[in-house]
Structures are given as structure tokens and as C-alpha cells.
Amino acid sequence: MKKLNILLLCILLLLASCAPSFDNGEEELVQEQPTGTPSIVPSYKLSDEDYRVILPYRTSKARGAIINQMKTNRLDIDEMEEGLMRHSKEYFDPNKYYFEEGQYLDYSTVLSWIDELNPNLEDDASIEDYENNPRTFTHILEHNYLKRNEDKSVELVGVSIGIALKSQYIFHAEGRGPFYRDISEAEMLKTGKEVASTVLQRLRQIEGLLDVPIMIALYREEQRGSAVPGNFVAKTYVEASDMSIKDWDTVEEDYILFPSKEAEQKYLDDAEIVGTFGEEISQFFPNYVGYIGEGFYVNEELQKLTIEVPIEFNGKAEILGFAQYTYMLVKDKFPNNYDIEIKISSSNQLEGYIYREAGKDDPIVHIF
């Protein structure tokens, strides 16, 4: 019992040391341009890498469209939203600008553009017609970035647009189906760039968007049932007032499932480390049944590793013991050049969370 209390005390100390710190300061009343609507800009944020938001918070004018359009993999929805914001930071500094969900493209506009920019087939179209004319373009996601002026007003200074495209087209034809038609990355990129060009021209015709920079990023969805999300594959930055896209930058991102053949083929060293982690746990905890890991890579370098460990516990002491052992494995087995998080769950409930930031030696622990 004494050892257990010592462990619990250590965990609580770790938690106290890792609590997020907020910037001090008061909220500021501003006027949002061009409407002049009073708004609040909080003077704090969770970290230097996060955007502050305008309050009261305004949801996207196209709210719900992404769920309607990206149905095959819920993970794609989260990654497209988070990834678009992540890529926006290269162009719109979180320390200078504020974030707001899209206010220019509404629900009906998004759906109509998607319909107009995809092939339109008759109801009696053949299987071959569908094969040759896949509806690759799935969704448009808009993010807005604003700055605060000296007169305490805020105005739009940039827009980010995410364009989602399928890697697999699923369709019914001739009274049969579903049929599956894989779409190569080269084919997807060709379609995506054509769509982006048209979308840019249409955005420039919307009041308020003629003279602002626009970042456009192409997102490749994963296939139905995938345990990992897709990823962004290309992006471009269009200066204010420009009506055309000059060039594209390749985005080298990848989500890898552990364990998997793909992980062994592409990132054998990481696959072996994660595999050893699972083997070590299985030797000491009889209720352990396996793990599910996800690695996020940029330019073939691991940036973040997330591992979920489902296990049945018979009491809080067992959870604490498991967390202690897992904490030790994180310190001893995993390099500290990438973020790592371990989620410990039982019966679909999160029991514990272990996280270590890249460059740090000691993980932090939270027991729920």
C-alpha cells in the first residue's frame, strides 16, 4: 500500500507540472469588419501554436456539409479540419492572427459547387460510364483568419480552403453494386488542381474575398473502413487579388497503422519498437489483448505516435500498476524525437493517458 501511495503521489506531481498554462490578460471588446458587430477577442490561448478565436464563436456557414459529404471514414473529417489549420500556420501566424470558421461559403453553395464540378451522369448510365467518370471531388472546407487593428476592429486577412478528393469511388449502376473503383494519386491530383482553379475563380467573385490571400490544400481521403485517416498531398498559396494558381508544393504526409505490413515495409525500425512495446506488456499483464497504433509522418520522419491499449482491469490499483509499467516502457523503449501518447482504456472507457512531448525525457500521466 505504501508503494502504491508513493506511485499515486508521483503521478499527481507529474500532472501538476504539466497543466496547461494560459496567457494572462483581459478580454478585449472589438468591432468585427465589415459588419461592425461587437465581439470579444480572448487575450489568452492554450499555447503559442494555437489560434485565438473571436467570441461569441460563429460556426461555419456550411456547418454539417462535411459530415454529409465525407461519409466513408470519420477519421478523414477530423484530420481534414485539423490538418488544414496545421498547414495554415505556415502562412497565417497564430501569434498574429485569429481563427474563425468559414463565413463565406454556405451549405447550399458548397453542395452546388461539388455537384457542378463533378461529372454528371444520367440515371441509366452504364458501369463503364461510371468507371470512366468517377465523382472524385468530395468536399470544400473553409477557414478564415483575421487580424486586430489599432482601433480594436478585426478584419479578414486570409482564407484557407481544403479540397477533399476520393482515393476510392464507390457506385451503383445497372441495378447492381456496389462497385469499387480505385483512384490513383496522380489522377486525383489532376482532378484536384482543376477543381482548385475553378474554386479560386469563384471565390474571387464573392464580396470580401477579392483582395485577400488564399491558401488551398488538396486532401486525399482514405478508403472505406481504414483504421487511419488520409492526408494532405499538395498545397498552394495565392497572393491577394491573384486570379490563378502559379504552382503547387508537394506535401509529404502519411498516417501509418501499427501493427501492419505497410508499417513493416516503410518504417521497419519503428514497427519493431512498437511491436516490442506490445510484447513487453503481454508478459506481465494477463488481460492484455493487443494494441492499435497510429504514426504520423512528415517527409518520412515520425512526428507523433499514438497507441491505444485496451485492457480489462479489476480495480484502481491494477490501473495504477499498469500505468506505472507503461510509463517505464515509454521512457526506456521509445526515442524522444517525436511526440508519443498512450491511451489506456477498458470497456470503451478511457482509464489513463500518458504523453511525452518531443525533446522531453519524462512523460506526463493522467489517471481518470
ROKE-179041 format. One record per residue (C-alpha): residue number from 1; x, y, z. Coordinates in pm, 1 decimal. Layout:
% ROKE-179041
[atom NUM [X Y Z]]
...
//
This chain:
% ROKE-179041
[atom 1 [0.0 0.0 0.0]]
[atom 2 [288.8 233.9 81.7]]
[atom 3 [438.7 177.9 -265.0]]
[atom 4 [100.9 239.3 -424.4]]
[atom 5 [63.4 569.6 -241.1]]
[atom 6 [410.6 677.1 -348.6]]
[atom 7 [322.7 596.8 -711.6]]
[atom 8 [-0.4 791.8 -689.4]]
[atom 9 [182.8 1090.0 -539.9]]
[atom 10 [438.2 1082.7 -823.1]]
[atom 11 [162.3 1075.9 -1080.1]]
[atom 12 [-14.0 1371.0 -917.1]]
[atom 13 [311.1 1568.1 -915.1]]
[atom 14 [358.2 1495.4 -1283.9]]
[atom 15 [6.2 1611.5 -1355.4]]
[atom 16 [59.4 1933.9 -1164.0]]
[atom 17 [376.7 2005.7 -1359.0]]
[atom 18 [214.2 1953.2 -1698.6]]
[atom 19 [-105.3 2150.9 -1656.3]]
[atom 20 [-152.6 2390.0 -1949.9]]
[atom 21 [-52.3 2749.3 -1885.1]]
[atom 22 [-268.1 3032.4 -2011.9]]
[atom 23 [-153.8 3378.3 -2105.7]]
[atom 24 [-265.5 3635.3 -1851.0]]
[atom 25 [-476.6 3925.9 -1957.0]]
[atom 26 [-824.2 4061.2 -2001.4]]
[atom 27 [-1067.3 4001.8 -2284.2]]
[atom 28 [-1091.5 4287.4 -2531.7]]
[atom 29 [-1402.7 4424.5 -2697.8]]
[atom 30 [-1355.8 4468.0 -3072.7]]
[atom 31 [-1569.6 4550.9 -3373.8]]
[atom 32 [-1571.9 4293.8 -3648.9]]
[atom 33 [-1540.0 4427.8 -4001.8]]
[atom 34 [-1733.5 4483.3 -4219.7]]
[atom 35 [-2043.4 4427.5 -4003.5]]
[atom 36 [-1932.7 4627.7 -3700.1]]
[atom 37 [-2072.8 4358.0 -3472.7]]
[atom 38 [-1926.1 4376.1 -3119.1]]
[atom 39 [-1704.4 4076.1 -3047.8]]
[atom 40 [-1466.4 3953.0 -2780.6]]
[atom 41 [-1106.4 3852.3 -2852.1]]
[atom 42 [-973.7 3645.4 -2558.2]]
[atom 43 [-623.6 3754.8 -2462.8]]
[atom 44 [-517.6 3401.7 -2370.5]]
[atom 45 [-465.0 3077.4 -2559.4]]
[atom 46 [-351.4 2726.1 -2478.2]]
[atom 47 [-8.8 2753.5 -2642.4]]
[atom 48 [193.2 2957.3 -2891.0]]
[atom 49 [94.9 2709.9 -3161.3]]
[atom 50 [-279.3 2762.6 -3116.5]]
[atom 51 [-500.9 3028.3 -3269.5]]
[atom 52 [-719.3 3250.4 -3057.1]]
[atom 53 [-1083.1 3275.6 -3164.1]]
[atom 54 [-1338.3 3551.6 -3186.5]]
[atom 55 [-1625.8 3535.6 -2934.9]]
[atom 56 [-1914.9 3480.3 -2948.9]]
[atom 57 [-1799.1 3182.1 -3154.3]]
[atom 58 [-1953.4 3165.1 -3500.4]]
[atom 59 [-1986.8 2822.7 -3656.2]]
[atom 60 [-1927.8 2761.4 -4024.7]]
[atom 61 [-2193.4 2880.2 -4269.6]]
[atom 62 [-2159.2 2533.2 -4423.4]]
[atom 63 [-2195.0 2354.3 -4088.9]]
[atom 64 [-2280.8 1986.6 -4136.5]]
[atom 65 [-2176.0 1968.6 -4500.4]]
[atom 66 [-1852.1 1787.2 -4423.4]]
[atom 67 [-2036.1 1507.5 -4241.7]]
[atom 68 [-2278.6 1475.1 -4530.3]]
[atom 69 [-2000.7 1457.9 -4790.0]]
[atom 70 [-1722.8 1258.2 -4621.6]]
[atom 71 [-1918.8 955.9 -4506.7]]
[atom 72 [-1681.3 666.3 -4562.9]]
[atom 73 [-1426.0 742.9 -4289.6]]
[atom 74 [-1496.5 959.6 -3984.3]]
[atom 75 [-1121.5 989.7 -3925.3]]
[atom 76 [-1092.2 1185.0 -4251.4]]
[atom 77 [-1325.6 1453.3 -4120.6]]
[atom 78 [-1114.3 1519.6 -3813.0]]
[atom 79 [-783.7 1511.1 -3999.4]]
[atom 80 [-902.1 1739.5 -4278.1]]
[atom 81 [-1016.0 2001.8 -4026.7]]
[atom 82 [-709.8 1975.4 -3801.8]]
[atom 83 [-467.8 1937.1 -4092.0]]
[atom 84 [-599.1 2242.1 -4276.7]]
[atom 85 [-539.8 2452.3 -3966.7]]
[atom 86 [-194.2 2298.2 -3923.7]]
[atom 87 [-92.1 2390.4 -4279.9]]
[atom 88 [-244.3 2737.3 -4244.1]]
[atom 89 [8.9 2820.5 -3972.5]]
[atom 90 [280.0 2837.9 -4238.9]]
[atom 91 [104.1 3137.7 -4393.0]]
[atom 92 [-108.1 3286.5 -4112.5]]
[atom 93 [90.5 3318.2 -3789.5]]
[atom 94 [-106.7 3205.2 -3478.4]]
[atom 95 [72.7 3474.6 -3277.6]]
[atom 96 [-61.9 3748.5 -3504.8]]
[atom 97 [-395.9 3626.4 -3636.2]]
[atom 98 [-723.2 3486.1 -3506.1]]
[atom 99 [-916.2 3186.1 -3632.6]]
[atom 100 [-1278.9 3171.0 -3739.0]]
[atom 101 [-1475.0 2901.3 -3916.2]]
[atom 102 [-1577.9 2973.7 -4274.0]]
[atom 103 [-1826.1 3258.3 -4315.8]]
[atom 104 [-1835.6 3294.2 -4695.4]]
[atom 105 [-1935.3 2953.2 -4832.4]]
[atom 106 [-2271.6 2836.9 -4702.2]]
[atom 107 [-2415.1 2485.8 -4704.8]]
[atom 108 [-2603.3 2515.3 -5033.3]]
[atom 109 [-2306.9 2678.2 -5211.1]]
[atom 110 [-2070.2 2400.9 -5105.0]]
[atom 111 [-2305.3 2127.3 -5222.6]]
[atom 112 [-2383.5 2301.7 -5550.9]]
[atom 113 [-2014.7 2354.2 -5634.3]]
[atom 114 [-1939.0 1989.9 -5558.5]]
[atom 115 [-2223.0 1880.1 -5784.3]]
[atom 116 [-2127.2 2118.2 -6065.9]]
[atom 117 [-1755.6 2031.1 -6060.9]]
[atom 118 [-1807.4 1655.2 -6064.7]]
[atom 119 [-1909.4 1450.8 -6372.9]]
[atom 120 [-2286.3 1449.0 -6417.7]]
[atom 121 [-2420.3 1113.2 -6538.9]]
[atom 122 [-2771.1 1014.0 -6640.2]]
[atom 123 [-2969.5 774.1 -6423.0]]
[atom 124 [-2932.0 498.2 -6682.0]]
[atom 125 [-2553.0 539.0 -6714.6]]
[atom 126 [-2359.5 215.7 -6759.1]]
[atom 127 [-2093.3 67.6 -6533.3]]
[atom 128 [-1835.6 175.8 -6789.5]]
[atom 129 [-1967.0 534.6 -6779.1]]
[atom 130 [-1917.9 544.4 -6401.8]]
[atom 131 [-1575.0 383.4 -6428.9]]
[atom 132 [-1461.3 649.2 -6676.9]]
[atom 133 [-1619.5 942.5 -6492.5]]
[atom 134 [-1565.5 899.7 -6117.2]]
[atom 135 [-1704.0 1163.9 -5881.0]]
[atom 136 [-1367.6 1228.4 -5717.6]]
[atom 137 [-1431.9 1572.2 -5566.4]]
[atom 138 [-1593.7 1531.4 -5222.1]]
[atom 139 [-1587.1 1848.7 -5014.6]]
[atom 140 [-1472.5 2211.6 -4972.3]]
[atom 141 [-1368.4 2326.3 -4624.9]]
[atom 142 [-1319.8 2697.0 -4549.9]]
[atom 143 [-1121.8 2853.9 -4263.8]]
[atom 144 [-1087.9 3229.0 -4206.7]]
[atom 145 [-801.2 3422.0 -4044.3]]
[atom 146 [-839.6 3771.1 -3900.0]]
[atom 147 [-616.1 4042.0 -3754.1]]
[atom 148 [-680.2 4302.3 -3486.5]]
[atom 149 [-639.9 4663.2 -3592.2]]
[atom 150 [-523.1 4953.4 -3376.8]]
[atom 151 [-881.7 5079.7 -3344.6]]
[atom 152 [-973.1 4740.0 -3189.5]]
[atom 153 [-1153.2 4625.1 -3501.3]]
[atom 154 [-1074.3 4292.7 -3667.4]]
[atom 155 [-1067.7 4221.1 -4038.6]]
[atom 156 [-1016.2 3925.8 -4269.0]]
[atom 157 [-654.8 3880.1 -4378.0]]
[atom 158 [-656.6 3530.5 -4522.8]]
[atom 159 [-860.5 3227.1 -4618.3]]
[atom 160 [-765.4 2860.3 -4622.6]]
[atom 161 [-952.4 2617.5 -4845.1]]
[atom 162 [-932.0 2241.0 -4814.4]]
[atom 163 [-1044.9 2031.3 -5110.3]]
[atom 164 [-1120.8 1668.0 -5032.3]]
[atom 165 [-1081.2 1403.2 -5302.1]]
[atom 166 [-1150.3 1031.5 -5303.7]]
[atom 167 [-894.5 753.4 -5327.3]]
[atom 168 [-1173.9 504.6 -5398.3]]
[atom 169 [-1500.0 568.7 -5582.7]]
[atom 170 [-1797.8 354.5 -5477.2]]
[atom 171 [-2101.5 346.4 -5706.3]]
[atom 172 [-2410.2 154.1 -5816.8]]
[atom 173 [-2504.3 108.1 -6182.0]]
[atom 174 [-2732.7 -106.4 -6399.3]]
[atom 175 [-2923.3 -213.9 -6091.6]]
[atom 176 [-2611.8 -368.5 -5937.8]]
[atom 177 [-2337.8 -278.9 -5696.1]]
[atom 178 [-2166.4 -153.7 -5501.2]]
[atom 179 [-1870.2 -132.9 -5738.9]]
[atom 180 [-1528.6 -8.8 -5625.7]]
[atom 181 [-1301.9 195.0 -5847.9]]
[atom 182 [-959.5 290.0 -5709.8]]
[atom 183 [-832.5 637.3 -5798.8]]
[atom 184 [-455.9 678.6 -5829.5]]
[atom 185 [-285.9 972.1 -5662.1]]
[atom 186 [-181.3 1110.5 -5999.8]]
[atom 187 [-539.6 1103.9 -6127.3]]
[atom 188 [-665.5 1253.2 -5802.9]]
[atom 189 [-409.8 1535.4 -5819.0]]
[atom 190 [-506.8 1619.7 -6175.9]]
[atom 191 [-872.0 1646.5 -6077.6]]
[atom 192 [-791.3 1835.4 -5758.4]]
[atom 193 [-585.3 2100.4 -5933.2]]
[atom 194 [-857.6 2155.8 -6192.6]]
[atom 195 [-1118.7 2190.2 -5917.5]]
[atom 196 [-893.0 2426.7 -5720.1]]
[atom 197 [-851.2 2655.7 -6020.2]]
[atom 198 [-1226.2 2688.1 -6065.7]]
[atom 199 [-1289.6 2729.0 -5692.1]]
[atom 200 [-1035.5 3012.5 -5675.8]]
[atom 201 [-1204.2 3199.5 -5960.0]]
[atom 202 [-1542.6 3161.7 -5790.7]]
[atom 203 [-1407.0 3273.4 -5452.2]]
[atom 204 [-1270.2 3592.7 -5609.6]]
[atom 205 [-1623.2 3679.5 -5719.2]]
[atom 206 [-1752.4 3674.5 -5360.7]]
[atom 207 [-1768.2 4012.2 -5187.8]]
[atom 208 [-1481.0 4042.6 -4941.5]]
[atom 209 [-1258.5 3776.0 -5099.1]]
[atom 210 [-1107.6 3963.2 -5393.7]]
[atom 211 [-813.3 4116.3 -5208.3]]
[atom 212 [-715.1 3851.5 -4953.9]]
[atom 213 [-451.9 3576.4 -4979.9]]
[atom 214 [-593.1 3226.5 -5017.9]]
[atom 215 [-419.4 2902.5 -4926.7]]
[atom 216 [-557.5 2591.6 -5099.0]]
[atom 217 [-468.1 2237.7 -4990.9]]
[atom 218 [-567.2 1907.1 -5151.9]]
[atom 219 [-668.1 1623.5 -4919.3]]
[atom 220 [-666.8 1257.8 -5025.6]]
[atom 221 [-928.5 1054.7 -4838.0]]
[atom 222 [-857.2 703.6 -4716.2]]
[atom 223 [-1060.5 408.2 -4836.1]]
[atom 224 [-1372.1 293.3 -4654.3]]
[atom 225 [-1305.4 108.5 -4329.1]]
[atom 226 [-946.3 227.6 -4289.7]]
[atom 227 [-813.7 245.1 -3932.3]]
[atom 228 [-614.5 559.6 -4015.0]]
[atom 229 [-711.4 884.5 -4190.5]]
[atom 230 [-594.6 1009.9 -4526.6]]
[atom 231 [-359.4 1304.8 -4565.7]]
[atom 232 [-290.7 1628.4 -4747.2]]
[atom 233 [-86.1 1579.7 -5063.2]]
[atom 234 [-40.2 1927.8 -5214.5]]
[atom 235 [-91.1 2294.6 -5130.4]]
[atom 236 [-55.3 2637.3 -5288.8]]
[atom 237 [-63.0 2999.1 -5173.5]]
[atom 238 [-234.6 3259.8 -5387.3]]
[atom 239 [-146.3 3623.2 -5323.7]]
[atom 240 [-417.5 3883.8 -5275.0]]
[atom 241 [-604.8 3965.9 -5598.3]]
[atom 242 [-434.8 3687.2 -5798.9]]
[atom 243 [-688.2 3504.6 -6013.9]]
[atom 244 [-482.6 3197.0 -6097.6]]
[atom 245 [-262.5 2936.5 -5928.9]]
[atom 246 [103.3 2957.6 -6028.9]]
[atom 247 [246.2 2641.6 -5875.4]]
[atom 248 [189.2 2367.6 -5618.6]]
[atom 249 [401.9 2238.2 -5331.3]]
[atom 250 [404.5 1865.0 -5263.7]]
[atom 251 [304.0 1766.6 -4910.6]]
[atom 252 [475.9 1452.8 -4781.9]]
[atom 253 [249.9 1331.8 -4502.6]]
[atom 254 [144.6 981.1 -4410.0]]
[atom 255 [-57.3 804.1 -4141.1]]
[atom 256 [61.2 450.8 -4069.9]]
[atom 257 [-119.4 177.8 -3876.0]]
[atom 258 [71.9 -32.8 -3622.7]]
[atom 259 [91.3 -328.5 -3647.9]]
[atom 260 [60.6 -362.7 -4026.1]]
[atom 261 [252.9 -486.6 -4328.4]]
[atom 262 [273.7 -127.5 -4451.6]]
[atom 263 [447.1 -24.3 -4128.7]]
[atom 264 [697.5 -308.7 -4162.6]]
[atom 265 [766.7 -224.6 -4526.2]]
[atom 266 [800.9 152.8 -4486.8]]
[atom 267 [920.8 203.3 -4129.9]]
[atom 268 [1066.0 -123.5 -4002.3]]
[atom 269 [1260.5 28.5 -3709.9]]
[atom 270 [950.5 199.4 -3572.0]]
[atom 271 [740.9 -112.0 -3629.3]]
[atom 272 [987.4 -319.3 -3427.4]]
[atom 273 [990.0 -70.9 -3138.0]]
[atom 274 [610.9 -63.7 -3120.9]]
[atom 275 [599.4 -443.8 -3150.2]]
[atom 276 [845.1 -480.4 -2859.9]]
[atom 277 [624.5 -249.5 -2652.3]]
[atom 278 [330.1 -484.4 -2704.9]]
[atom 279 [536.5 -792.7 -2625.9]]
[atom 280 [665.3 -643.3 -2301.1]]
[atom 281 [313.4 -565.5 -2181.8]]
[atom 282 [182.7 -912.7 -2271.2]]
[atom 283 [442.0 -1078.0 -2045.9]]
[atom 284 [322.4 -907.7 -1728.7]]
[atom 285 [-49.5 -837.5 -1773.8]]
[atom 286 [-270.6 -1142.5 -1847.9]]
[atom 287 [-573.7 -933.3 -1950.0]]
[atom 288 [-384.3 -757.9 -2228.7]]
[atom 289 [-525.2 -842.9 -2574.4]]
[atom 290 [-329.4 -615.6 -2807.2]]
[atom 291 [-278.8 -256.4 -2914.3]]
[atom 292 [-366.0 -24.2 -3200.8]]
[atom 293 [-103.8 229.7 -3301.3]]
[atom 294 [-102.0 523.0 -3540.8]]
[atom 295 [207.9 704.5 -3659.2]]
[atom 296 [200.2 1045.4 -3826.5]]
[atom 297 [494.3 1103.2 -4062.9]]
[atom 298 [614.5 1416.7 -4239.0]]
[atom 299 [883.8 1371.7 -4502.0]]
[atom 300 [918.4 1011.0 -4379.3]]
[atom 301 [1007.1 1128.9 -4026.5]]
[atom 302 [782.3 1023.2 -3738.1]]
[atom 303 [620.7 1327.4 -3576.5]]
[atom 304 [367.0 1167.8 -3343.9]]
[atom 305 [291.8 814.1 -3229.6]]
[atom 306 [-42.3 731.8 -3068.8]]
[atom 307 [-102.9 389.4 -2915.2]]
[atom 308 [-434.4 273.9 -2769.7]]
[atom 309 [-415.1 -19.1 -2527.5]]
[atom 310 [-749.9 -181.2 -2442.7]]
[atom 311 [-733.0 -394.9 -2128.8]]
[atom 312 [-978.7 -511.9 -1860.5]]
[atom 313 [-898.0 -404.5 -1505.4]]
[atom 314 [-1027.2 -537.5 -1174.8]]
[atom 315 [-954.0 -228.9 -967.0]]
[atom 316 [-784.8 108.9 -944.2]]
[atom 317 [-462.8 -43.5 -808.3]]
[atom 318 [-431.4 -252.9 -1122.9]]
[atom 319 [-477.4 55.7 -1339.7]]
[atom 320 [-207.9 238.7 -1145.6]]
[atom 321 [28.5 -55.3 -1175.3]]
[atom 322 [-30.9 -78.2 -1548.9]]
[atom 323 [22.3 296.9 -1589.8]]
[atom 324 [347.8 276.1 -1396.1]]
[atom 325 [477.2 -6.9 -1612.4]]
[atom 326 [371.2 165.8 -1934.1]]
[atom 327 [535.4 488.0 -1815.0]]
[atom 328 [860.9 296.6 -1772.7]]
[atom 329 [833.8 144.1 -2120.9]]
[atom 330 [780.8 485.0 -2279.5]]
[atom 331 [1096.4 616.0 -2111.9]]
[atom 332 [1305.6 308.3 -2191.2]]
[atom 333 [1185.7 192.8 -2533.9]]
[atom 334 [1085.1 497.7 -2737.1]]
[atom 335 [1318.3 770.0 -2871.6]]
[atom 336 [1222.7 1120.5 -2761.8]]
[atom 337 [1247.0 1284.8 -3105.1]]
[atom 338 [869.6 1263.2 -3159.6]]
[atom 339 [552.0 1309.7 -2956.4]]
[atom 340 [407.5 992.8 -2808.4]]
[atom 341 [75.2 934.6 -2637.3]]
[atom 342 [-60.6 615.6 -2482.8]]
[atom 343 [-434.1 579.6 -2423.0]]
[atom 344 [-525.8 309.3 -2168.7]]
[atom 345 [-889.1 201.3 -2197.1]]
[atom 346 [-1130.3 -61.6 -2070.0]]
[atom 347 [-1485.0 -133.7 -2185.5]]
[atom 348 [-1474.1 166.4 -2421.3]]
[atom 349 [-1377.9 395.9 -2133.3]]
[atom 350 [-1052.4 588.0 -2104.3]]
[atom 351 [-874.8 487.4 -1783.2]]
[atom 352 [-536.7 650.8 -1822.6]]
[atom 353 [-336.1 876.1 -2050.1]]
[atom 354 [42.2 902.6 -2087.3]]
[atom 355 [202.4 1171.2 -2301.1]]
[atom 356 [558.3 1278.1 -2376.1]]
[atom 357 [639.8 1577.8 -2591.7]]
[atom 358 [924.5 1552.4 -2839.8]]
[atom 359 [1252.6 1651.0 -2680.5]]
[atom 360 [1135.5 1580.3 -2325.6]]
[atom 361 [1265.0 1294.4 -2112.6]]
[atom 362 [975.6 1229.8 -1875.7]]
[atom 363 [617.6 1152.9 -1980.4]]
[atom 364 [317.8 1300.9 -1802.2]]
[atom 365 [44.1 1075.6 -1664.6]]
[atom 366 [-325.3 1120.1 -1601.3]]
[atom 367 [-544.2 856.4 -1433.6]]
[atom 368 [-917.6 906.7 -1473.8]]
//
